[in-house]
């Protein structure tokens, strides 16, 4: 009986950990996007390069770490990615002329 209870608790903790990791990723990505939106105009070239690197890390993190995202979570990731692309266009419109024309 104790082993069965312990097994159920362990399975429950593992399942919670998986869900929490995906939720934490979404939350961290949102915080990152909010910070970049608020401060990108004041970024030096080095700070902008760091922001771009962190953005790329957020985009590939779920796949590289085998994190399963729900449809809602994928939609949220897409929303954040879209917001970051808009920031890129605002920060450097000359290098994103085609993006601006197409949107």
Backbone atoms as SQL, in Angstrom:
CREATE TABLE atoms (id INTEGER PRIMARY KEY, chain TEXT, resi INTEGER, resn TEXT, atom TEXT, x REAL, y REAL, z REAL);
INSERT INTO atoms VALUES
  (1, 'A', 1, 'UNK', 'N', 0.829, -1.195, 0.000),
  (2, 'A', 1, 'UNK', 'CA', 0.000, 0.000, 0.000),
  (3, 'A', 1, 'UNK', 'C', 0.872, 1.255, 0.000),
  (4, 'A', 2, 'UNK', 'N', 1.907, 1.271, 0.825),
  (5, 'A', 2, 'UNK', 'CA', 2.782, 2.439, 0.882),
  (6, 'A', 2, 'UNK', 'C', 3.528, 2.624, -0.436),
  (7, 'A', 3, 'UNK', 'N', 3.970, 1.509, -1.039),
  (8, 'A', 3, 'UNK', 'CA', 4.686, 1.593, -2.306),
  (9, 'A', 3, 'UNK', 'C', 3.773, 2.141, -3.404),
  (10, 'A', 4, 'UNK', 'N', 2.533, 1.701, -3.416),
  (11, 'A', 4, 'UNK', 'CA', 1.577, 2.181, -4.414),
  (12, 'A', 4, 'UNK', 'C', 1.332, 3.681, -4.232),
  (13, 'A', 5, 'UNK', 'N', 1.163, 4.108, -2.996),
  (14, 'A', 5, 'UNK', 'CA', 0.944, 5.528, -2.707),
  (15, 'A', 5, 'UNK', 'C', 2.161, 6.344, -3.109),
  (16, 'A', 6, 'UNK', 'N', 3.354, 5.853, -2.776),
  (17, 'A', 6, 'UNK', 'CA', 4.590, 6.545, -3.113),
  (18, 'A', 6, 'UNK', 'C', 4.750, 6.639, -4.639),
  (19, 'A', 7, 'UNK', 'N', 4.411, 5.574, -5.344),
  (20, 'A', 7, 'UNK', 'CA', 4.500, 5.571, -6.799),
  (21, 'A', 7, 'UNK', 'C', 3.552, 6.597, -7.404),
  (22, 'A', 8, 'UNK', 'N', 2.346, 6.650, -6.902),
  (23, 'A', 8, 'UNK', 'CA', 1.355, 7.617, -7.401),
  (24, 'A', 8, 'UNK', 'C', 1.832, 9.046, -7.139),
  (25, 'A', 9, 'UNK', 'N', 2.395, 9.284, -5.973),
  (26, 'A', 9, 'UNK', 'CA', 2.904, 10.619, -5.635),
  (27, 'A', 9, 'UNK', 'C', 4.051, 10.994, -6.568),
  (28, 'A', 10, 'UNK', 'N', 4.959, 10.052, -6.812),
  (29, 'A', 10, 'UNK', 'CA', 6.094, 10.324, -7.702),
  (30, 'A', 10, 'UNK', 'C', 5.626, 10.626, -9.121),
  (31, 'A', 11, 'UNK', 'N', 4.692, 9.853, -9.627),
  (32, 'A', 11, 'UNK', 'CA', 4.152, 10.099, -10.968),
  (33, 'A', 11, 'UNK', 'C', 3.483, 11.469, -11.019),
  (34, 'A', 12, 'UNK', 'N', 2.751, 11.803, -9.991),
  (35, 'A', 12, 'UNK', 'CA', 2.102, 13.112, -9.914),
  (36, 'A', 12, 'UNK', 'C', 3.113, 14.249, -9.918),
  (37, 'A', 13, 'UNK', 'N', 4.197, 14.091, -9.179),
  (38, 'A', 13, 'UNK', 'CA', 5.233, 15.127, -9.136),
  (39, 'A', 13, 'UNK', 'C', 5.913, 15.288, -10.489),
  (40, 'A', 14, 'UNK', 'N', 6.184, 14.170, -11.152),
  (41, 'A', 14, 'UNK', 'CA', 6.809, 14.235, -12.478),
  (42, 'A', 14, 'UNK', 'C', 5.884, 14.942, -13.459),
  (43, 'A', 15, 'UNK', 'N', 4.613, 14.622, -13.423),
  (44, 'A', 15, 'UNK', 'CA', 3.653, 15.265, -14.322),
  (45, 'A', 15, 'UNK', 'C', 3.554, 16.752, -14.031),
  (46, 'A', 16, 'UNK', 'N', 3.550, 17.120, -12.768),
  (47, 'A', 16, 'UNK', 'CA', 3.492, 18.541, -12.396),
  (48, 'A', 16, 'UNK', 'C', 4.750, 19.264, -12.854),
  (49, 'A', 17, 'UNK', 'N', 5.888, 18.606, -12.731),
  (50, 'A', 17, 'UNK', 'CA', 7.151, 19.224, -13.141),
  (51, 'A', 17, 'UNK', 'C', 7.146, 19.519, -14.634),
  (52, 'A', 18, 'UNK', 'N', 6.603, 18.613, -15.435),
  (53, 'A', 18, 'UNK', 'CA', 6.540, 18.825, -16.884),
  (54, 'A', 18, 'UNK', 'C', 5.639, 20.003, -17.221),
  (55, 'A', 19, 'UNK', 'N', 4.506, 20.074, -16.608),
  (56, 'A', 19, 'UNK', 'CA', 3.567, 21.165, -16.844),
  (57, 'A', 19, 'UNK', 'C', 4.179, 22.481, -16.384),
  (58, 'A', 20, 'UNK', 'N', 4.797, 22.465, -15.228),
  (59, 'A', 20, 'UNK', 'CA', 5.371, 23.685, -14.689),
  (60, 'A', 20, 'UNK', 'C', 6.517, 24.208, -15.543),
  (61, 'A', 21, 'UNK', 'N', 7.303, 23.319, -16.137),
  (62, 'A', 21, 'UNK', 'CA', 8.407, 23.775, -16.969),
  (63, 'A', 21, 'UNK', 'C', 7.891, 24.528, -18.196),
  (64, 'A', 22, 'UNK', 'N', 6.855, 24.018, -18.825),
  (65, 'A', 22, 'UNK', 'CA', 6.270, 24.695, -19.989),
  (66, 'A', 22, 'UNK', 'C', 5.654, 26.030, -19.575),
  (67, 'A', 23, 'UNK', 'N', 4.912, 26.025, -18.479),
  (68, 'A', 23, 'UNK', 'CA', 4.311, 27.268, -17.992),
  (69, 'A', 23, 'UNK', 'C', 5.380, 28.284, -17.606),
  (70, 'A', 24, 'UNK', 'N', 6.462, 27.809, -16.999),
  (71, 'A', 24, 'UNK', 'CA', 7.551, 28.711, -16.597),
  (72, 'A', 24, 'UNK', 'C', 8.229, 29.309, -17.825),
  (73, 'A', 25, 'UNK', 'N', 8.397, 28.503, -18.871),
  (74, 'A', 25, 'UNK', 'CA', 8.978, 29.000, -20.113),
  (75, 'A', 25, 'UNK', 'C', 8.123, 30.126, -20.685),
  (76, 'A', 26, 'UNK', 'N', 6.823, 29.918, -20.744),
  (77, 'A', 26, 'UNK', 'CA', 5.909, 30.933, -21.271),
  (78, 'A', 26, 'UNK', 'C', 5.989, 32.206, -20.432),
  (79, 'A', 27, 'UNK', 'N', 5.981, 32.038, -19.122),
  (80, 'A', 27, 'UNK', 'CA', 6.053, 33.203, -18.228),
  (81, 'A', 27, 'UNK', 'C', 7.373, 33.957, -18.421),
  (82, 'A', 28, 'UNK', 'N', 8.481, 33.236, -18.481),
  (83, 'A', 28, 'UNK', 'CA', 9.791, 33.879, -18.651),
  (84, 'A', 28, 'UNK', 'C', 9.901, 34.589, -20.004),
  (85, 'A', 29, 'UNK', 'N', 9.364, 33.956, -21.046),
  (86, 'A', 29, 'UNK', 'CA', 9.386, 34.566, -22.377),
  (87, 'A', 29, 'UNK', 'C', 8.565, 35.850, -22.381),
  (88, 'A', 30, 'UNK', 'N', 7.417, 35.832, -21.728),
  (89, 'A', 30, 'UNK', 'CA', 6.579, 37.029, -21.639),
  (90, 'A', 30, 'UNK', 'C', 7.271, 38.165, -20.905),
  (91, 'A', 31, 'UNK', 'N', 7.932, 37.838, -19.812),
  (92, 'A', 31, 'UNK', 'CA', 8.677, 38.855, -19.051),
  (93, 'A', 31, 'UNK', 'C', 9.794, 39.433, -19.906),
  (94, 'A', 32, 'UNK', 'N', 10.504, 38.560, -20.611),
  (95, 'A', 32, 'UNK', 'CA', 11.578, 39.005, -21.499),
  (96, 'A', 32, 'UNK', 'C', 11.041, 39.964, -22.561),
  (97, 'A', 33, 'UNK', 'N', 9.948, 39.592, -23.217),
  (98, 'A', 33, 'UNK', 'CA', 9.363, 40.433, -24.269),
  (99, 'A', 33, 'UNK', 'C', 8.924, 41.775, -23.688),
  (100, 'A', 34, 'UNK', 'N', 8.281, 41.763, -22.537),
  (101, 'A', 34, 'UNK', 'CA', 7.846, 43.011, -21.908),
  (102, 'A', 34, 'UNK', 'C', 9.026, 43.922, -21.606),
  (103, 'A', 35, 'UNK', 'N', 10.108, 43.354, -21.098),
  (104, 'A', 35, 'UNK', 'CA', 11.302, 44.142, -20.789),
  (105, 'A', 35, 'UNK', 'C', 11.923, 44.736, -22.051),
  (106, 'A', 36, 'UNK', 'N', 12.004, 43.920, -23.105),
  (107, 'A', 36, 'UNK', 'CA', 12.580, 44.415, -24.355),
  (108, 'A', 36, 'UNK', 'C', 11.709, 45.525, -24.938),
  (109, 'A', 37, 'UNK', 'N', 10.396, 45.347, -24.920),
  (110, 'A', 37, 'UNK', 'CA', 9.501, 46.380, -25.435),
  (111, 'A', 37, 'UNK', 'C', 9.675, 47.697, -24.682),
  (112, 'A', 38, 'UNK', 'N', 9.868, 47.598, -23.389),
  (113, 'A', 38, 'UNK', 'CA', 9.980, 48.800, -22.566),
  (114, 'A', 38, 'UNK', 'C', 11.326, 49.509, -22.726),
  (115, 'A', 39, 'UNK', 'N', 12.377, 48.754, -23.075),
  (116, 'A', 39, 'UNK', 'CA', 13.724, 49.338, -23.005),
  (117, 'A', 39, 'UNK', 'C', 14.525, 49.288, -24.299),
  (118, 'A', 40, 'UNK', 'N', 14.000, 48.705, -25.375),
  (119, 'A', 40, 'UNK', 'CA', 14.813, 48.488, -26.573),
  (120, 'A', 40, 'UNK', 'C', 15.393, 49.766, -27.155),
  (121, 'A', 41, 'UNK', 'N', 14.708, 50.879, -27.013),
  (122, 'A', 41, 'UNK', 'CA', 15.196, 52.139, -27.579),
  (123, 'A', 41, 'UNK', 'C', 16.483, 52.611, -26.909),
  (124, 'A', 42, 'UNK', 'N', 16.711, 52.164, -25.684),
  (125, 'A', 42, 'UNK', 'CA', 17.900, 52.562, -24.935),
  (126, 'A', 42, 'UNK', 'C', 19.028, 51.532, -25.010),
  (127, 'A', 43, 'UNK', 'N', 18.813, 50.426, -25.717),
  (128, 'A', 43, 'UNK', 'CA', 19.825, 49.369, -25.801),
  (129, 'A', 43, 'UNK', 'C', 21.019, 49.815, -26.642),
  (130, 'A', 44, 'UNK', 'N', 22.208, 49.484, -26.155),
  (131, 'A', 44, 'UNK', 'CA', 23.407, 49.633, -26.981),
  (132, 'A', 44, 'UNK', 'C', 23.404, 48.483, -27.983),
  (133, 'A', 45, 'UNK', 'N', 24.332, 48.529, -28.929),
  (134, 'A', 45, 'UNK', 'CA', 24.416, 47.431, -29.899),
  (135, 'A', 45, 'UNK', 'C', 24.713, 46.108, -29.191),
  (136, 'A', 46, 'UNK', 'N', 25.539, 46.150, -28.182),
  (137, 'A', 46, 'UNK', 'CA', 25.877, 44.937, -27.436),
  (138, 'A', 46, 'UNK', 'C', 24.645, 44.397, -26.698),
  (139, 'A', 47, 'UNK', 'N', 23.885, 45.276, -26.065),
  (140, 'A', 47, 'UNK', 'CA', 22.672, 44.848, -25.356),
  (141, 'A', 47, 'UNK', 'C', 21.646, 44.284, -26.333),
  (142, 'A', 48, 'UNK', 'N', 21.548, 44.903, -27.517),
  (143, 'A', 48, 'UNK', 'CA', 20.612, 44.400, -28.513),
  (144, 'A', 48, 'UNK', 'C', 21.037, 43.011, -28.996),
  (145, 'A', 49, 'UNK', 'N', 22.341, 42.814, -29.202),
  (146, 'A', 49, 'UNK', 'CA', 22.843, 41.501, -29.610),
  (147, 'A', 49, 'UNK', 'C', 22.531, 40.450, -28.546),
  (148, 'A', 50, 'UNK', 'N', 22.645, 40.826, -27.276),
  (149, 'A', 50, 'UNK', 'CA', 22.302, 39.902, -26.190),
  (150, 'A', 50, 'UNK', 'C', 20.808, 39.587, -26.188),
  (151, 'A', 51, 'UNK', 'N', 19.984, 40.597, -26.457),
  (152, 'A', 51, 'UNK', 'CA', 18.536, 40.382, -26.518),
  (153, 'A', 51, 'UNK', 'C', 18.187, 39.450, -27.681),
  (154, 'A', 52, 'UNK', 'N', 18.836, 39.645, -28.832),
  (155, 'A', 52, 'UNK', 'CA', 18.604, 38.764, -29.974),
  (156, 'A', 52, 'UNK', 'C', 18.995, 37.326, -29.647),
  (157, 'A', 53, 'UNK', 'N', 20.112, 37.164, -28.966),
  (158, 'A', 53, 'UNK', 'CA', 20.567, 35.827, -28.580),
  (159, 'A', 53, 'UNK', 'C', 19.574, 35.163, -27.633),
  (160, 'A', 54, 'UNK', 'N', 19.100, 35.927, -26.654),
  (161, 'A', 54, 'UNK', 'CA', 18.128, 35.378, -25.704),
  (162, 'A', 54, 'UNK', 'C', 16.814, 35.031, -26.408),
  (163, 'A', 55, 'UNK', 'N', 16.413, 35.868, -27.345),
  (164, 'A', 55, 'UNK', 'CA', 15.210, 35.599, -28.137),
  (165, 'A', 55, 'UNK', 'C', 15.347, 34.276, -28.892),
  (166, 'A', 56, 'UNK', 'N', 16.477, 34.081, -29.541),
  (167, 'A', 56, 'UNK', 'CA', 16.719, 32.833, -30.268),
  (168, 'A', 56, 'UNK', 'C', 16.681, 31.638, -29.322),
  (169, 'A', 57, 'UNK', 'N', 17.236, 31.809, -28.124),
  (170, 'A', 57, 'UNK', 'CA', 17.215, 30.727, -27.133),
  (171, 'A', 57, 'UNK', 'C', 15.788, 30.367, -26.738),
  (172, 'A', 58, 'UNK', 'N', 14.941, 31.370, -26.538),
  (173, 'A', 58, 'UNK', 'CA', 13.545, 31.107, -26.196),
  (174, 'A', 58, 'UNK', 'C', 12.844, 30.340, -27.320),
  (175, 'A', 59, 'UNK', 'N', 13.153, 30.679, -28.562),
  (176, 'A', 59, 'UNK', 'CA', 12.489, 30.035, -29.692),
  (177, 'A', 59, 'UNK', 'C', 12.846, 28.553, -29.806),
  (178, 'A', 60, 'UNK', 'N', 14.089, 28.191, -29.520),
  (179, 'A', 60, 'UNK', 'CA', 14.518, 26.797, -29.714),
  (180, 'A', 60, 'UNK', 'C', 14.461, 25.963, -28.442),
  (181, 'A', 61, 'UNK', 'N', 14.293, 26.609, -27.295),
  (182, 'A', 61, 'UNK', 'CA', 14.343, 25.896, -26.019),
  (183, 'A', 61, 'UNK', 'C', 13.351, 24.731, -25.920),
  (184, 'A', 62, 'UNK', 'N', 12.084, 24.907, -26.280),
  (185, 'A', 62, 'UNK', 'CA', 11.145, 23.780, -26.138),
  (186, 'A', 62, 'UNK', 'C', 11.556, 22.555, -26.948),
  (187, 'A', 63, 'UNK', 'N', 12.005, 22.771, -28.177),
  (188, 'A', 63, 'UNK', 'CA', 12.387, 21.649, -29.023),
  (189, 'A', 63, 'UNK', 'C', 13.671, 20.981, -28.524),
  (190, 'A', 64, 'UNK', 'N', 14.648, 21.785, -28.164),
  (191, 'A', 64, 'UNK', 'CA', 15.926, 21.230, -27.698),
  (192, 'A', 64, 'UNK', 'C', 15.789, 20.467, -26.388),
  (193, 'A', 65, 'UNK', 'N', 14.804, 20.832, -25.583),
  (194, 'A', 65, 'UNK', 'CA', 14.638, 20.207, -24.274),
  (195, 'A', 65, 'UNK', 'C', 13.414, 19.299, -24.202),
  (196, 'A', 66, 'UNK', 'N', 12.862, 18.970, -25.375),
  (197, 'A', 66, 'UNK', 'CA', 11.710, 18.055, -25.457),
  (198, 'A', 66, 'UNK', 'C', 10.565, 18.462, -24.538),
  (199, 'A', 67, 'UNK', 'N', 10.233, 19.745, -24.566),
  (200, 'A', 67, 'UNK', 'CA', 9.124, 20.249, -23.767),
  (201, 'A', 67, 'UNK', 'C', 7.877, 20.273, -24.642),
  (202, 'A', 68, 'UNK', 'N', 6.866, 19.570, -24.194),
  (203, 'A', 68, 'UNK', 'CA', 5.595, 19.524, -24.920),
  (204, 'A', 68, 'UNK', 'C', 4.773, 20.755, -24.540),
  (205, 'A', 69, 'UNK', 'N', 4.368, 21.509, -25.552),
  (206, 'A', 69, 'UNK', 'CA', 3.545, 22.690, -25.328),
  (207, 'A', 69, 'UNK', 'C', 2.123, 22.417, -25.800),
  (208, 'A', 70, 'UNK', 'N', 1.166, 22.896, -25.039),
  (209, 'A', 70, 'UNK', 'CA', -0.228, 22.792, -25.458),
  (210, 'A', 70, 'UNK', 'C', -0.462, 23.788, -26.592),
  (211, 'A', 71, 'UNK', 'N', -1.590, 23.684, -27.248),
  (212, 'A', 71, 'UNK', 'CA', -1.915, 24.620, -28.322),
  (213, 'A', 71, 'UNK', 'C', -1.965, 26.045, -27.785),
  (214, 'A', 72, 'UNK', 'N', -2.519, 26.216, -26.611),
  (215, 'A', 72, 'UNK', 'CA', -2.590, 27.541, -25.983),
  (216, 'A', 72, 'UNK', 'C', -1.184, 28.091, -25.750),
  (217, 'A', 73, 'UNK', 'N', -0.286, 27.245, -25.279),
  (218, 'A', 73, 'UNK', 'CA', 1.080, 27.678, -25.025),
  (219, 'A', 73, 'UNK', 'C', 1.814, 27.994, -26.329),
  (220, 'A', 74, 'UNK', 'N', 1.581, 27.200, -27.374),
  (221, 'A', 74, 'UNK', 'CA', 2.200, 27.483, -28.671),
  (222, 'A', 74, 'UNK', 'C', 1.682, 28.810, -29.239),
  (223, 'A', 75, 'UNK', 'N', 0.396, 29.063, -29.058),
  (224, 'A', 75, 'UNK', 'CA', -0.176, 30.331, -29.511),
  (225, 'A', 75, 'UNK', 'C', 0.454, 31.499, -28.781),
  (226, 'A', 76, 'UNK', 'N', 0.673, 31.336, -27.489),
  (227, 'A', 76, 'UNK', 'CA', 1.305, 32.384, -26.680),
  (228, 'A', 76, 'UNK', 'C', 2.745, 32.622, -27.153),
  (229, 'A', 77, 'UNK', 'N', 3.467, 31.540, -27.422),
  (230, 'A', 77, 'UNK', 'CA', 4.847, 31.666, -27.933),
  (231, 'A', 77, 'UNK', 'C', 4.835, 32.417, -29.269),
  (232, 'A', 78, 'UNK', 'N', 3.890, 32.083, -30.147),
  (233, 'A', 78, 'UNK', 'CA', 3.780, 32.768, -31.442),
  (234, 'A', 78, 'UNK', 'C', 3.476, 34.252, -31.253),
  (235, 'A', 79, 'UNK', 'N', 2.624, 34.554, -30.299),
  (236, 'A', 79, 'UNK', 'CA', 2.290, 35.959, -30.009),
  (237, 'A', 79, 'UNK', 'C', 3.538, 36.722, -29.559),
  (238, 'A', 80, 'UNK', 'N', 4.303, 36.129, -28.661),
  (239, 'A', 80, 'UNK', 'CA', 5.524, 36.778, -28.182),
  (240, 'A', 80, 'UNK', 'C', 6.541, 36.939, -29.303),
  (241, 'A', 81, 'UNK', 'N', 6.650, 35.930, -30.160),
  (242, 'A', 81, 'UNK', 'CA', 7.571, 36.004, -31.290),
  (243, 'A', 81, 'UNK', 'C', 7.163, 37.137, -32.224),
  (244, 'A', 82, 'UNK', 'N', 5.884, 37.276, -32.487),
  (245, 'A', 82, 'UNK', 'CA', 5.385, 38.355, -33.331),
  (246, 'A', 82, 'UNK', 'C', 5.700, 39.718, -32.728),
  (247, 'A', 83, 'UNK', 'N', 5.514, 39.837, -31.428),
  (248, 'A', 83, 'UNK', 'CA', 5.815, 41.105, -30.750),
  (249, 'A', 83, 'UNK', 'C', 7.307, 41.432, -30.863),
  (250, 'A', 84, 'UNK', 'N', 8.165, 40.427, -30.748),
  (251, 'A', 84, 'UNK', 'CA', 9.599, 40.681, -30.848),
  (252, 'A', 84, 'UNK', 'C', 9.965, 41.117, -32.262),
  (253, 'A', 85, 'UNK', 'N', 9.364, 40.493, -33.269),
  (254, 'A', 85, 'UNK', 'CA', 9.648, 40.874, -34.652),
  (255, 'A', 85, 'UNK', 'C', 9.245, 42.321, -34.913),
  (256, 'A', 86, 'UNK', 'N', 8.158, 42.761, -34.307),
  (257, 'A', 86, 'UNK', 'CA', 7.742, 44.165, -34.445),
  (258, 'A', 86, 'UNK', 'C', 8.773, 45.093, -33.803),
  (259, 'A', 87, 'UNK', 'N', 9.315, 44.675, -32.692),
  (260, 'A', 87, 'UNK', 'CA', 10.358, 45.470, -32.040),
  (261, 'A', 87, 'UNK', 'C', 11.578, 45.558, -32.953),
  (262, 'A', 88, 'UNK', 'N', 11.954, 44.435, -33.566),
  (263, 'A', 88, 'UNK', 'CA', 13.093, 44.431, -34.490),
  (264, 'A', 88, 'UNK', 'C', 12.872, 45.429, -35.623),
  (265, 'A', 89, 'UNK', 'N', 11.653, 45.443, -36.176),
  (266, 'A', 89, 'UNK', 'CA', 11.354, 46.366, -37.270),
  (267, 'A', 89, 'UNK', 'C', 11.423, 47.815, -36.807),
  (268, 'A', 90, 'UNK', 'N', 10.948, 48.089, -35.613),
  (269, 'A', 90, 'UNK', 'CA', 10.986, 49.455, -35.092),
  (270, 'A', 90, 'UNK', 'C', 12.414, 49.892, -34.813),
  (271, 'A', 91, 'UNK', 'N', 13.224, 48.985, -34.314),
  (272, 'A', 91, 'UNK', 'CA', 14.595, 49.331, -33.940),
  (273, 'A', 91, 'UNK', 'C', 15.470, 49.561, -35.169),
  (274, 'A', 92, 'UNK', 'N', 15.251, 48.783, -36.216),
  (275, 'A', 92, 'UNK', 'CA', 16.089, 48.877, -37.401),
  (276, 'A', 92, 'UNK', 'C', 15.236, 48.741, -38.665),
  (277, 'A', 93, 'UNK', 'N', 14.460, 49.789, -38.973),
  (278, 'A', 93, 'UNK', 'CA', 13.531, 49.681, -40.101),
  (279, 'A', 93, 'UNK', 'C', 14.210, 49.489, -41.459),
  (280, 'A', 94, 'UNK', 'N', 15.419, 50.018, -41.643),
  (281, 'A', 94, 'UNK', 'CA', 16.079, 49.889, -42.937),
  (282, 'A', 94, 'UNK', 'C', 16.400, 48.439, -43.282),
  (283, 'A', 95, 'UNK', 'N', 16.777, 47.650, -42.296),
  (284, 'A', 95, 'UNK', 'CA', 17.089, 46.245, -42.546),
  (285, 'A', 95, 'UNK', 'C', 15.848, 45.367, -42.578),
  (286, 'A', 96, 'UNK', 'N', 14.681, 45.955, -42.322),
  (287, 'A', 96, 'UNK', 'CA', 13.440, 45.186, -42.301),
  (288, 'A', 96, 'UNK', 'C', 12.385, 45.800, -43.215),
  (289, 'A', 97, 'UNK', 'N', 12.833, 46.489, -44.261),
  (290, 'A', 97, 'UNK', 'CA', 11.908, 47.153, -45.180),
  (291, 'A', 97, 'UNK', 'C', 10.939, 46.141, -45.777),
  (292, 'A', 98, 'UNK', 'N', 11.443, 45.011, -46.227),
  (293, 'A', 98, 'UNK', 'CA', 10.574, 44.005, -46.836),
  (294, 'A', 98, 'UNK', 'C', 9.541, 43.501, -45.838),
  (295, 'A', 99, 'UNK', 'N', 9.962, 43.278, -44.582),
  (296, 'A', 99, 'UNK', 'CA', 9.024, 42.849, -43.547),
  (297, 'A', 99, 'UNK', 'C', 7.919, 43.881, -43.341),
  (298, 'A', 100, 'UNK', 'N', 8.300, 45.149, -43.349),
  (299, 'A', 100, 'UNK', 'CA', 7.341, 46.223, -43.146),
  (300, 'A', 100, 'UNK', 'C', 6.343, 46.269, -44.301),
  (301, 'A', 101, 'UNK', 'N', 6.849, 46.115, -45.525),
  (302, 'A', 101, 'UNK', 'CA', 5.978, 46.150, -46.701),
  (303, 'A', 101, 'UNK', 'C', 5.014, 44.976, -46.704),
  (304, 'A', 102, 'UNK', 'N', 5.506, 43.808, -46.341),
  (305, 'A', 102, 'UNK', 'CA', 4.679, 42.592, -46.367),
  (306, 'A', 102, 'UNK', 'C', 3.634, 42.575, -45.241),
  (307, 'A', 103, 'UNK', 'N', 3.848, 43.298, -44.172),
  (308, 'A', 103, 'UNK', 'CA', 2.893, 43.333, -43.047),
  (309, 'A', 103, 'UNK', 'C', 2.089, 44.561, -43.150);
